[in-house]
């Protein structure tokens, strides 16, 4: 996900239009957007890897042994593998779930909406930022 977008250009644009303080406000959110996309990608890759391991292991077994293993060692391996798969699926979904609000923070600070609309940090959501961004023209501030 390194090429999601050029963060340096984005930070420079914020700096040029709104100044250093505003760029510093937006910076952490910009970094977090890319990190969350990377995290989701990592976790879905781990899910795929573990699932492929499982398919490779059960490929030659009869369906009954795949669905209800009788070997204690196999039961333990399956349980452990499915626990890991579940953990990675959950982590991927959590990263994807947080993505809109983190991007909203980046937009809120990147467009200096905080100068026009004072929102509490916890209230900066994709719905709130979309509503504020549509409320009127975004003005260019002094650097």
N, CA, C and O atoms as a GROMACS GRO file, in nm:
protein
  572
    1UNK      N    1   0.081  -0.120   0.000
    1UNK     CA    2   0.000   0.000   0.000
    1UNK      C    3   0.085   0.127   0.000
    1UNK      O    4   0.034   0.236   0.024
    2UNK      N    5   0.212   0.112  -0.026
    2UNK     CA    6   0.301   0.227  -0.023
    2UNK      C    7   0.257   0.338  -0.118
    2UNK      O    8   0.284   0.455  -0.094
    3UNK      N    9   0.190   0.302  -0.224
    3UNK     CA   10   0.152   0.401  -0.326
    3UNK      C   11   0.005   0.438  -0.320
    3UNK      O   12  -0.054   0.472  -0.423
    4UNK      N   13  -0.056   0.431  -0.202
    4UNK     CA   14  -0.196   0.469  -0.188
    4UNK      C   15  -0.216   0.611  -0.240
    4UNK      O   16  -0.310   0.639  -0.314
    5UNK      N   17  -0.128   0.699  -0.201
    5UNK     CA   18  -0.117   0.832  -0.258
    5UNK      C   19   0.011   0.893  -0.206
    5UNK      O   20   0.071   0.842  -0.111
    6UNK      N   21   0.053   1.002  -0.266
    6UNK     CA   22   0.177   1.066  -0.226
    6UNK      C   23   0.150   1.158  -0.107
    6UNK      O   24   0.102   1.271  -0.123
    7UNK      N   25   0.181   1.108   0.011
    7UNK     CA   26   0.155   1.185   0.134
    7UNK      C   27   0.238   1.312   0.141
    7UNK      O   28   0.193   1.414   0.194
    8UNK      N   29   0.359   1.304   0.089
    8UNK     CA   30   0.446   1.422   0.097
    8UNK      C   31   0.388   1.539   0.017
    8UNK      O   32   0.393   1.653   0.061
    9UNK      N   33   0.334   1.509  -0.100
    9UNK     CA   34   0.269   1.614  -0.180
    9UNK      C   35   0.148   1.669  -0.106
    9UNK      O   36   0.125   1.790  -0.104
   10UNK      N   37   0.070   1.580  -0.045
   10UNK     CA   38  -0.048   1.622   0.030
   10UNK      C   39  -0.007   1.712   0.147
   10UNK      O   40  -0.068   1.817   0.168
   11UNK      N   41   0.094   1.671   0.222
   11UNK     CA   42   0.141   1.752   0.334
   11UNK      C   43   0.193   1.888   0.287
   11UNK      O   44   0.171   1.990   0.351
   12UNK      N   45   0.263   1.887   0.173
   12UNK     CA   46   0.314   2.013   0.120
   12UNK      C   47   0.200   2.106   0.079
   12UNK      O   48   0.207   2.226   0.102
   13UNK      N   49   0.097   2.050   0.018
   13UNK     CA   50  -0.019   2.132  -0.021
   13UNK      C   51  -0.087   2.193   0.102
   13UNK      O   52  -0.123   2.311   0.102
   14UNK      N   53  -0.105   2.113   0.206
   14UNK     CA   54  -0.164   2.165   0.330
   14UNK      C   55  -0.075   2.275   0.386
   14UNK      O   56  -0.124   2.380   0.428
   15UNK      N   57   0.055   2.251   0.387
   15UNK     CA   58   0.150   2.350   0.436
   15UNK      C   59   0.140   2.479   0.354
   15UNK      O   60   0.133   2.588   0.411
   16UNK      N   61   0.139   2.466   0.222
   16UNK     CA   62   0.135   2.584   0.133
   16UNK      C   63   0.007   2.665   0.150
   16UNK      O   64   0.009   2.788   0.146
   17UNK      N   65  -0.104   2.595   0.170
   17UNK     CA   66  -0.233   2.665   0.177
   17UNK      C   67  -0.266   2.712   0.317
   17UNK      O   68  -0.314   2.824   0.335
   18UNK      N   69  -0.242   2.627   0.418
   18UNK     CA   70  -0.288   2.657   0.554
   18UNK      C   71  -0.177   2.676   0.656
   18UNK      O   72  -0.204   2.719   0.768
   19UNK      N   73  -0.055   2.645   0.620
   19UNK     CA   74   0.056   2.667   0.712
   19UNK      C   75   0.102   2.542   0.785
   19UNK      O   76   0.040   2.436   0.778
   20UNK      N   77   0.215   2.559   0.854
   20UNK     CA   78   0.280   2.447   0.922
   20UNK      C   79   0.194   2.385   1.031
   20UNK      O   80   0.184   2.263   1.040
   21UNK      N   81   0.130   2.468   1.113
   21UNK     CA   82   0.050   2.414   1.224
   21UNK      C   83  -0.062   2.324   1.173
   21UNK      O   84  -0.090   2.220   1.231
   22UNK      N   85  -0.126   2.365   1.064
   22UNK     CA   86  -0.235   2.284   1.009
   22UNK      C   87  -0.181   2.154   0.949
   22UNK      O   88  -0.242   2.049   0.962
   23UNK      N   89  -0.067   2.163   0.884
   23UNK     CA   90  -0.007   2.042   0.828
   23UNK      C   91   0.027   1.944   0.939
   23UNK      O   92   0.009   1.823   0.923
   24UNK      N   93   0.077   1.995   1.052
   24UNK     CA   94   0.110   1.908   1.164
   24UNK      C   95  -0.015   1.843   1.224
   24UNK      O   96  -0.011   1.729   1.270
   25UNK      N   97  -0.126   1.916   1.224
   25UNK     CA   98  -0.253   1.858   1.272
   25UNK      C   99  -0.298   1.743   1.182
   25UNK      O  100  -0.348   1.641   1.230
   26UNK      N  101  -0.281   1.759   1.053
   26UNK     CA  102  -0.327   1.658   0.956
   26UNK      C  103  -0.232   1.540   0.943
   26UNK      O  104  -0.274   1.431   0.906
   27UNK      N  105  -0.105   1.561   0.972
   27UNK     CA  106  -0.001   1.461   0.945
   27UNK      C  107  -0.029   1.323   1.005
   27UNK      O  108  -0.018   1.222   0.935
   28UNK      N  109  -0.063   1.317   1.131
   28UNK     CA  110  -0.085   1.187   1.195
   28UNK      C  111  -0.200   1.110   1.130
   28UNK      O  112  -0.192   0.989   1.113
   29UNK      N  113  -0.304   1.181   1.094
   29UNK     CA  114  -0.417   1.115   1.028
   29UNK      C  115  -0.379   1.066   0.889
   29UNK      O  116  -0.421   0.958   0.847
   30UNK      N  117  -0.300   1.143   0.818
   30UNK     CA  118  -0.255   1.101   0.685
   30UNK      C  119  -0.172   0.973   0.694
   30UNK      O  120  -0.188   0.882   0.613
   31UNK      N  121  -0.084   0.968   0.792
   31UNK     CA  122  -0.002   0.848   0.813
   31UNK      C  123  -0.091   0.731   0.852
   31UNK      O  124  -0.073   0.619   0.803
   32UNK      N  125  -0.187   0.755   0.939
   32UNK     CA  126  -0.275   0.649   0.988
   32UNK      C  127  -0.362   0.590   0.878
   32UNK      O  128  -0.392   0.471   0.881
   33UNK      N  129  -0.403   0.670   0.781
   33UNK     CA  130  -0.482   0.620   0.668
   33UNK      C  131  -0.403   0.510   0.596
   33UNK      O  132  -0.456   0.403   0.567
   34UNK      N  133  -0.279   0.538   0.567
   34UNK     CA  134  -0.195   0.442   0.496
   34UNK      C  135  -0.166   0.321   0.584
   34UNK      O  136  -0.169   0.207   0.537
   35UNK      N  137  -0.139   0.345   0.712
   35UNK     CA  138  -0.113   0.233   0.803
   35UNK      C  139  -0.232   0.139   0.812
   35UNK      O  140  -0.215   0.017   0.807
   36UNK      N  141  -0.350   0.192   0.824
   36UNK     CA  142  -0.470   0.107   0.834
   36UNK      C  143  -0.490   0.024   0.707
   36UNK      O  144  -0.527  -0.092   0.715
   37UNK      N  145  -0.466   0.083   0.592
   37UNK     CA  146  -0.475   0.007   0.468
   37UNK      C  147  -0.369  -0.104   0.466
   37UNK      O  148  -0.396  -0.216   0.423
   38UNK      N  149  -0.250  -0.071   0.512
   38UNK     CA  150  -0.143  -0.172   0.521
   38UNK      C  151  -0.181  -0.284   0.618
   38UNK      O  152  -0.160  -0.401   0.588
   39UNK      N  153  -0.236  -0.247   0.733
   39UNK     CA  154  -0.275  -0.347   0.833
   39UNK      C  155  -0.382  -0.441   0.776
   39UNK      O  156  -0.372  -0.562   0.791
   40UNK      N  157  -0.482  -0.385   0.711
   40UNK     CA  158  -0.587  -0.468   0.653
   40UNK      C  159  -0.529  -0.563   0.549
   40UNK      O  160  -0.565  -0.680   0.545
   41UNK      N  161  -0.439  -0.513   0.466
   41UNK     CA  162  -0.374  -0.595   0.365
   41UNK      C  163  -0.293  -0.707   0.429
   41UNK      O  164  -0.299  -0.821   0.385
   42UNK      N  165  -0.218  -0.675   0.533
   42UNK     CA  166  -0.138  -0.775   0.604
   42UNK      C  167  -0.227  -0.885   0.660
   42UNK      O  168  -0.199  -1.004   0.643
   43UNK      N  169  -0.334  -0.846   0.727
   43UNK     CA  170  -0.420  -0.945   0.792
   43UNK      C  171  -0.493  -1.032   0.691
   43UNK      O  172  -0.508  -1.152   0.714
   44UNK      N  173  -0.538  -0.977   0.581
   44UNK     CA  174  -0.607  -1.062   0.482
   44UNK      C  175  -0.506  -1.156   0.416
   44UNK      O  176  -0.542  -1.268   0.380
   45UNK      N  177  -0.382  -1.112   0.401
   45UNK     CA  178  -0.277  -1.201   0.350
   45UNK      C  179  -0.255  -1.318   0.446
   45UNK      O  180  -0.238  -1.432   0.402
   46UNK      N  181  -0.254  -1.291   0.575
   46UNK     CA  182  -0.236  -1.396   0.675
   46UNK      C  183  -0.353  -1.494   0.674
   46UNK      O  184  -0.334  -1.615   0.690
   47UNK      N  185  -0.474  -1.443   0.655
   47UNK     CA  186  -0.591  -1.531   0.644
   47UNK      C  187  -0.572  -1.626   0.526
   47UNK      O  188  -0.592  -1.746   0.539
   48UNK      N  189  -0.536  -1.571   0.413
   48UNK     CA  190  -0.518  -1.651   0.291
   48UNK      C  191  -0.409  -1.755   0.309
   48UNK      O  192  -0.424  -1.870   0.267
   49UNK      N  193  -0.299  -1.715   0.372
   49UNK     CA  194  -0.189  -1.808   0.396
   49UNK      C  195  -0.232  -1.925   0.483
   49UNK      O  196  -0.205  -2.041   0.450
   50UNK      N  197  -0.301  -1.895   0.592
   50UNK     CA  198  -0.344  -2.002   0.683
   50UNK      C  199  -0.452  -2.090   0.619
   50UNK      O  200  -0.454  -2.211   0.640
   51UNK      N  201  -0.540  -2.030   0.542
   51UNK     CA  202  -0.642  -2.109   0.474
   51UNK      C  203  -0.578  -2.204   0.372
   51UNK      O  204  -0.615  -2.320   0.361
   52UNK      N  205  -0.481  -2.152   0.298
   52UNK     CA  206  -0.409  -2.237   0.202
   52UNK      C  207  -0.338  -2.352   0.272
   52UNK      O  208  -0.336  -2.464   0.221
   53UNK      N  209  -0.280  -2.326   0.390
   53UNK     CA  210  -0.217  -2.433   0.469
   53UNK      C  211  -0.321  -2.540   0.504
   53UNK      O  212  -0.295  -2.660   0.494
   54UNK      N  213  -0.437  -2.495   0.545
   54UNK     CA  214  -0.542  -2.588   0.584
   54UNK      C  215  -0.587  -2.673   0.465
   54UNK      O  216  -0.599  -2.795   0.477
   55UNK      N  217  -0.612  -2.610   0.354
   55UNK     CA  218  -0.656  -2.683   0.234
   55UNK      C  219  -0.549  -2.784   0.193
   55UNK      O  220  -0.582  -2.897   0.157
   56UNK      N  221  -0.423  -2.746   0.198
   56UNK     CA  222  -0.315  -2.838   0.164
   56UNK      C  223  -0.312  -2.958   0.257
   56UNK      O  224  -0.281  -3.069   0.215
   57UNK      N  225  -0.342  -2.935   0.382
   57UNK     CA  226  -0.338  -3.042   0.481
   57UNK      C  227  -0.456  -3.139   0.468
   57UNK      O  228  -0.441  -3.259   0.492
   58UNK      N  229  -0.572  -3.088   0.430
   58UNK     CA  230  -0.691  -3.175   0.427
   58UNK      C  231  -0.722  -3.229   0.288
   58UNK      O  232  -0.815  -3.307   0.271
   59UNK      N  233  -0.645  -3.189   0.190
   59UNK     CA  234  -0.673  -3.224   0.050
   59UNK      C  235  -0.693  -3.374   0.030
   59UNK      O  236  -0.781  -3.414  -0.046
   60UNK      N  237  -0.614  -3.458   0.095
   60UNK     CA  238  -0.620  -3.602   0.073
   60UNK      C  239  -0.707  -3.676   0.176
   60UNK      O  240  -0.714  -3.799   0.174
   61UNK      N  241  -0.772  -3.603   0.263
   61UNK     CA  242  -0.856  -3.668   0.364
   61UNK      C  243  -0.998  -3.688   0.314
   61UNK      O  244  -1.044  -3.620   0.222
   62UNK      N  245  -1.067  -3.784   0.375
   62UNK     CA  246  -1.209  -3.803   0.345
   62UNK      C  247  -1.287  -3.690   0.411
   62UNK      O  248  -1.245  -3.635   0.513
   63UNK      N  249  -1.401  -3.657   0.352
   63UNK     CA  250  -1.482  -3.544   0.398
   63UNK      C  251  -1.518  -3.556   0.547
   63UNK      O  252  -1.515  -3.457   0.619
   64UNK      N  253  -1.551  -3.676   0.592
   64UNK     CA  254  -1.586  -3.696   0.733
   64UNK      C  255  -1.473  -3.656   0.826
   64UNK      O  256  -1.496  -3.598   0.931
   65UNK      N  257  -1.350  -3.688   0.788
   65UNK     CA  258  -1.234  -3.655   0.871
   65UNK      C  259  -1.202  -3.505   0.865
   65UNK      O  260  -1.146  -3.449   0.959
   66UNK      N  261  -1.238  -3.441   0.755
   66UNK     CA  262  -1.219  -3.296   0.743
   66UNK      C  263  -1.318  -3.223   0.834
   66UNK      O  264  -1.281  -3.131   0.906
   67UNK      N  265  -1.445  -3.266   0.829
   67UNK     CA  266  -1.550  -3.198   0.905
   67UNK      C  267  -1.549  -3.234   1.053
   67UNK      O  268  -1.583  -3.150   1.136
   68UNK      N  269  -1.512  -3.355   1.086
   68UNK     CA  270  -1.512  -3.401   1.225
   68UNK      C  271  -1.390  -3.489   1.249
   68UNK      O  272  -1.402  -3.612   1.253
   69UNK      N  273  -1.274  -3.427   1.266
   69UNK     CA  274  -1.152  -3.507   1.282
   69UNK      C  275  -1.157  -3.594   1.408
   69UNK      O  276  -1.205  -3.552   1.513
   70UNK      N  277  -1.108  -3.714   1.393
   70UNK     CA  278  -1.106  -3.808   1.507
   70UNK      C  279  -0.971  -3.806   1.579
   70UNK      O  280  -0.963  -3.846   1.695
   71UNK      N  281  -0.869  -3.760   1.514
   71UNK     CA  282  -0.734  -3.754   1.571
   71UNK      C  283  -0.724  -3.628   1.658
   71UNK      O  284  -0.751  -3.518   1.612
   72UNK      N  285  -0.684  -3.646   1.786
   72UNK     CA  286  -0.674  -3.532   1.878
   72UNK      C  287  -0.574  -3.427   1.829
   72UNK      O  288  -0.598  -3.308   1.842
   73UNK      N  289  -0.462  -3.473   1.774
   73UNK     CA  290  -0.361  -3.380   1.723
   73UNK      C  291  -0.420  -3.295   1.610
   73UNK      O  292  -0.396  -3.175   1.603
   74UNK      N  293  -0.495  -3.359   1.521
   74UNK     CA  294  -0.556  -3.287   1.409
   74UNK      C  295  -0.661  -3.188   1.460
   74UNK      O  296  -0.670  -3.075   1.412
   75UNK      N  297  -0.741  -3.231   1.558
   75UNK     CA  298  -0.841  -3.141   1.616
   75UNK      C  299  -0.775  -3.016   1.673
   75UNK      O  300  -0.822  -2.904   1.652
   76UNK      N  301  -0.665  -3.037   1.744
   76UNK     CA  302  -0.592  -2.924   1.805
   76UNK      C  303  -0.536  -2.832   1.698
   76UNK      O  304  -0.547  -2.710   1.710
   77UNK      N  305  -0.476  -2.887   1.594
   77UNK     CA  306  -0.421  -2.805   1.485
   77UNK      C  307  -0.532  -2.725   1.416
   77UNK      O  308  -0.515  -2.606   1.388
   78UNK      N  309  -0.645  -2.791   1.388
   78UNK     CA  310  -0.756  -2.722   1.322
   78UNK      C  311  -0.808  -2.609   1.409
   78UNK      O  312  -0.831  -2.497   1.362
   79UNK      N  313  -0.827  -2.639   1.538
   79UNK     CA  314  -0.880  -2.537   1.628
   79UNK      C  315  -0.785  -2.418   1.635
   79UNK      O  316  -0.829  -2.303   1.631
   80UNK      N  317  -0.657  -2.446   1.645
   80UNK     CA  318  -0.558  -2.339   1.651
   80UNK      C  319  -0.556  -2.257   1.522
   80UNK      O  320  -0.553  -2.134   1.526
   81UNK      N  321  -0.558  -2.326   1.409
   81UNK     CA  322  -0.554  -2.257   1.281
   81UNK      C  323  -0.679  -2.170   1.261
   81UNK      O  324  -0.668  -2.056   1.217
   82UNK      N  325  -0.797  -2.223   1.293
   82UNK     CA  326  -0.919  -2.145   1.276
   82UNK      C  327  -0.926  -2.029   1.374
   82UNK      O  328  -0.984  -1.925   1.343
   83UNK      N  329  -0.866  -2.045   1.491
   83UNK     CA  330  -0.857  -1.935   1.586
   83UNK      C  331  -0.770  -1.823   1.527
   83UNK      O  332  -0.806  -1.706   1.534
   84UNK      N  333  -0.657  -1.860   1.469
   84UNK     CA  334  -0.569  -1.761   1.405
   84UNK      C  335  -0.638  -1.694   1.287
   84UNK      O  336  -0.630  -1.572   1.271
   85UNK      N  337  -0.706  -1.773   1.206
   85UNK     CA  338  -0.778  -1.717   1.091
   85UNK      C  339  -0.882  -1.617   1.140
   85UNK      O  340  -0.893  -1.507   1.085
   86UNK      N  341  -0.958  -1.655   1.241
   86UNK     CA  342  -1.059  -1.565   1.296
   86UNK      C  343  -1.000  -1.436   1.349
   86UNK      O  344  -1.056  -1.329   1.329
   87UNK      N  345  -0.886  -1.447   1.417
   87UNK     CA  346  -0.821  -1.328   1.472
   87UNK      C  347  -0.777  -1.233   1.359
   87UNK      O  348  -0.792  -1.112   1.370
   88UNK      N  349  -0.723  -1.291   1.253
   88UNK     CA  350  -0.679  -1.206   1.141
   88UNK      C  351  -0.798  -1.146   1.065
   88UNK      O  352  -0.791  -1.032   1.019
   89UNK      N  353  -0.906  -1.222   1.051
   89UNK     CA  354  -1.026  -1.166   0.987
   89UNK      C  355  -1.078  -1.049   1.070
   89UNK      O  356  -1.111  -0.944   1.015
   90UNK      N  357  -1.085  -1.067   1.201
   90UNK     CA  358  -1.134  -0.961   1.288
   90UNK      C  359  -1.044  -0.838   1.281
   90UNK      O  360  -1.094  -0.725   1.274
   91UNK      N  361  -0.914  -0.857   1.282
   91UNK     CA  362  -0.821  -0.744   1.274
   91UNK      C  363  -0.835  -0.671   1.140
   91UNK      O  364  -0.829  -0.548   1.135
   92UNK      N  365  -0.852  -0.747   1.033
   92UNK     CA  366  -0.872  -0.685   0.901
   92UNK      C  367  -0.999  -0.601   0.900
   92UNK      O  368  -0.999  -0.487   0.854
   93UNK      N  369  -1.107  -0.658   0.950
   93UNK     CA  370  -1.235  -0.586   0.952
   93UNK      C  371  -1.225  -0.462   1.040
   93UNK      O  372  -1.280  -0.357   1.004
   94UNK      N  373  -1.157  -0.471   1.153
   94UNK     CA  374  -1.142  -0.353   1.239
   94UNK      C  375  -1.064  -0.243   1.168
   94UNK      O  376  -1.098  -0.125   1.180
   95UNK      N  377  -0.960  -0.280   1.096
   95UNK     CA  378  -0.884  -0.180   1.022
   95UNK      C  379  -0.971  -0.115   0.914
   95UNK      O  380  -0.969   0.007   0.896
   96UNK      N  381  -1.047  -0.197   0.844
   96UNK     CA  382  -1.136  -0.143   0.739
   96UNK      C  383  -1.246  -0.056   0.801
   96UNK      O  384  -1.283   0.046   0.744
   97UNK      N  385  -1.297  -0.098   0.916
   97UNK     CA  386  -1.404  -0.024   0.983
   97UNK      C  387  -1.356   0.115   1.028
   97UNK      O  388  -1.432   0.211   1.025
   98UNK      N  389  -1.231   0.125   1.070
   98UNK     CA  390  -1.179   0.253   1.117
   98UNK      C  391  -1.139   0.347   1.004
   98UNK      O  392  -1.123   0.467   1.024
   99UNK      N  393  -1.124   0.292   0.886
   99UNK     CA  394  -1.072   0.368   0.772
   99UNK      C  395  -1.153   0.495   0.742
   99UNK      O  396  -1.092   0.601   0.726
  100UNK      N  397  -1.287   0.490   0.732
  100UNK     CA  398  -1.360   0.613   0.700
  100UNK      C  399  -1.340   0.725   0.801
  100UNK      O  400  -1.327   0.841   0.763
  101UNK      N  401  -1.338   0.692   0.931
  101UNK     CA  402  -1.322   0.796   1.031
  101UNK      C  403  -1.180   0.852   1.034
  101UNK      O  404  -1.161   0.972   1.056
  102UNK      N  405  -1.080   0.767   1.011
  102UNK     CA  406  -0.942   0.817   1.006
  102UNK      C  407  -0.925   0.908   0.884
  102UNK      O  408  -0.862   1.013   0.893
  103UNK      N  409  -0.980   0.866   0.771
  103UNK     CA  410  -0.974   0.950   0.651
  103UNK      C  411  -1.050   1.082   0.676
  103UNK      O  412  -1.009   1.187   0.627
  104UNK      N  413  -1.158   1.074   0.750
  104UNK     CA  414  -1.233   1.196   0.784
  104UNK      C  415  -1.150   1.292   0.868
  104UNK      O  416  -1.156   1.413   0.848
  105UNK      N  417  -1.071   1.238   0.961
  105UNK     CA  418  -0.980   1.324   1.038
  105UNK      C  419  -0.879   1.391   0.944
  105UNK      O  420  -0.851   1.510   0.957
  106UNK      N  421  -0.826   1.314   0.851
  106UNK     CA  422  -0.729   1.370   0.756
  106UNK      C  423  -0.794   1.482   0.674
  106UNK      O  424  -0.732   1.586   0.653
  107UNK      N  425  -0.916   1.461   0.629
  107UNK     CA  426  -0.986   1.566   0.553
  107UNK      C  427  -1.021   1.686   0.640
  107UNK      O  428  -1.004   1.801   0.599
  108UNK      N  429  -1.069   1.659   0.760
  108UNK     CA  430  -1.108   1.766   0.853
  108UNK      C  431  -0.992   1.861   0.879
  108UNK      O  432  -1.007   1.983   0.872
  109UNK      N  433  -0.875   1.804   0.908
  109UNK     CA  434  -0.759   1.888   0.935
  109UNK      C  435  -0.690   1.932   0.806
  109UNK      O  436  -0.637   2.043   0.800
  110UNK      N  437  -0.690   1.848   0.705
  110UNK     CA  438  -0.624   1.883   0.579
  110UNK      C  439  -0.691   1.996   0.505
  110UNK      O  440  -0.626   2.073   0.435
  111UNK      N  441  -0.823   2.006   0.521
  111UNK     CA  442  -0.898   2.116   0.458
  111UNK      C  443  -0.924   2.230   0.556
  111UNK      O  444  -0.998   2.324   0.524
  112UNK      N  445  -0.864   2.223   0.673
  112UNK     CA  446  -0.878   2.324   0.779
  112UNK      C  447  -1.023   2.347   0.818
  112UNK      O  448  -1.062   2.459   0.852
  113UNK      N  449  -1.103   2.242   0.814
  113UNK     CA  450  -1.242   2.255   0.857
  113UNK      C  451  -1.251   2.283   1.006
  113UNK      O  452  -1.351   2.335   1.054
  114UNK      N  453  -1.146   2.249   1.079
  114UNK     CA  454  -1.144   2.276   1.223
  114UNK      C  455  -1.144   2.425   1.253
  114UNK      O  456  -1.180   2.466   1.363
  115UNK      N  457  -1.103   2.506   1.156
  115UNK     CA  458  -1.103   2.652   1.174
  115UNK      C  459  -1.244   2.709   1.162
  115UNK      O  460  -1.277   2.811   1.223
  116UNK      N  461  -1.327   2.641   1.084
  116UNK     CA  462  -1.463   2.689   1.058
  116UNK      C  463  -1.566   2.618   1.148
  116UNK      O  464  -1.663   2.678   1.192
  117UNK      N  465  -1.543   2.490   1.172
  117UNK     CA  466  -1.636   2.408   1.251
  117UNK      C  467  -1.560   2.342   1.364
  117UNK      O  468  -1.470   2.261   1.339
  118UNK      N  469  -1.593   2.373   1.484
  118UNK     CA  470  -1.525   2.314   1.599
  118UNK      C  471  -1.597   2.185   1.639
  118UNK      O  472  -1.707   2.188   1.695
  119UNK      N  473  -1.533   2.073   1.609
  119UNK     CA  474  -1.586   1.943   1.650
  119UNK      C  475  -1.494   1.884   1.757
  119UNK      O  476  -1.372   1.900   1.751
  120UNK      N  477  -1.554   1.817   1.853
  120UNK     CA  478  -1.473   1.740   1.948
  120UNK      C  479  -1.405   1.628   1.871
  120UNK      O  480  -1.459   1.578   1.772
  121UNK      N  481  -1.287   1.590   1.916
  121UNK     CA  482  -1.209   1.485   1.848
  121UNK      C  483  -1.293   1.360   1.823
  121UNK      O  484  -1.287   1.302   1.714
  122UNK      N  485  -1.370   1.318   1.921
  122UNK     CA  486  -1.450   1.195   1.907
  122UNK      C  487  -1.568   1.212   1.812
  122UNK      O  488  -1.626   1.113   1.768
  123UNK      N  489  -1.603   1.336   1.779
  123UNK     CA  490  -1.716   1.362   1.689
  123UNK      C  491  -1.674   1.378   1.543
  123UNK      O  492  -1.759   1.399   1.457
  124UNK      N  493  -1.546   1.368   1.516
  124UNK     CA  494  -1.498   1.380   1.379
  124UNK      C  495  -1.518   1.245   1.312
  124UNK      O  496  -1.435   1.154   1.326
  125UNK      N  497  -1.628   1.233   1.240
  125UNK     CA  498  -1.664   1.108   1.173
  125UNK      C  499  -1.687   1.136   1.026
  125UNK      O  500  -1.694   1.252   0.984
  126UNK      N  501  -1.698   1.030   0.948
  126UNK     CA  502  -1.721   1.051   0.804
  126UNK      C  503  -1.851   1.125   0.779
  126UNK      O  504  -1.858   1.206   0.687
  127UNK      N  505  -1.954   1.098   0.857
  127UNK     CA  506  -2.083   1.167   0.839
  127UNK      C  507  -2.072   1.315   0.876
  127UNK      O  508  -2.121   1.401   0.804
  128UNK      N  509  -2.008   1.344   0.989
  128UNK     CA  510  -1.995   1.483   1.034
  128UNK      C  511  -1.910   1.565   0.938
  128UNK      O  512  -1.945   1.678   0.904
  129UNK      N  513  -1.799   1.508   0.893
  129UNK     CA  514  -1.710   1.582   0.802
  129UNK      C  515  -1.776   1.604   0.667
  129UNK      O  516  -1.764   1.711   0.609
  130UNK      N  517  -1.846   1.503   0.616
  130UNK     CA  518  -1.918   1.519   0.489
  130UNK      C  519  -2.021   1.631   0.500
  130UNK      O  520  -2.036   1.713   0.410
  131UNK      N  521  -2.093   1.633   0.612
  131UNK     CA  522  -2.194   1.737   0.634
  131UNK      C  523  -2.131   1.875   0.640
  131UNK      O  524  -2.182   1.970   0.581
  132UNK      N  525  -2.020   1.887   0.712
  132UNK     CA  526  -1.953   2.017   0.725
  132UNK      C  527  -1.890   2.060   0.592
  132UNK      O  528  -1.896   2.177   0.556
  133UNK      N  529  -1.832   1.966   0.519
  133UNK     CA  530  -1.770   1.999   0.391
  133UNK      C  531  -1.873   2.047   0.290
  133UNK      O  532  -1.841   2.127   0.202
  134UNK      N  533  -1.995   1.998   0.301
  134UNK     CA  534  -2.102   2.037   0.209
  134UNK      C  535  -2.175   2.163   0.255
  134UNK      O  536  -2.262   2.213   0.183
  135UNK      N  537  -2.142   2.214   0.374
  135UNK     CA  538  -2.214   2.327   0.432
  135UNK      C  539  -2.182   2.460   0.364
  135UNK      O  540  -2.256   2.557   0.380
  136UNK      N  541  -2.073   2.465   0.291
  136UNK     CA  542  -2.038   2.591   0.226
  136UNK      C  543  -1.899   2.581   0.170
  136UNK      O  544  -1.833   2.478   0.182
  137UNK      N  545  -1.854   2.689   0.106
  137UNK     CA  546  -1.722   2.685   0.045
  137UNK      C  547  -1.612   2.670   0.150
  137UNK      O  548  -1.621   2.721   0.262
  138UNK      N  549  -1.509   2.599   0.110
  138UNK     CA  550  -1.392   2.584   0.195
  138UNK      C  551  -1.300   2.700   0.162
  138UNK      O  552  -1.261   2.717   0.047
  139UNK      N  553  -1.266   2.778   0.263
  139UNK     CA  554  -1.187   2.898   0.239
  139UNK      C  555  -1.039   2.868   0.256
  139UNK      O  556  -0.998   2.783   0.335
  140UNK      N  557  -0.963   2.941   0.182
  140UNK     CA  558  -0.817   2.928   0.188
  140UNK      C  559  -0.767   3.021   0.297
  140UNK      O  560  -0.797   3.140   0.298
  141UNK      N  561  -0.690   2.965   0.387
  141UNK     CA  562  -0.636   3.044   0.496
  141UNK      C  563  -0.496   3.089   0.469
  141UNK      O  564  -0.431   3.040   0.377
  142UNK      N  565  -0.448   3.183   0.549
  142UNK     CA  566  -0.309   3.227   0.531
  142UNK      C  567  -0.213   3.120   0.581
  142UNK      O  568  -0.242   3.051   0.679
  143UNK      N  569  -0.100   3.104   0.514
  143UNK     CA  570   0.000   3.005   0.560
  143UNK      C  571   0.060   3.042   0.693
  143UNK      O  572   0.145   2.969   0.745
   0.00000   0.00000   0.00000
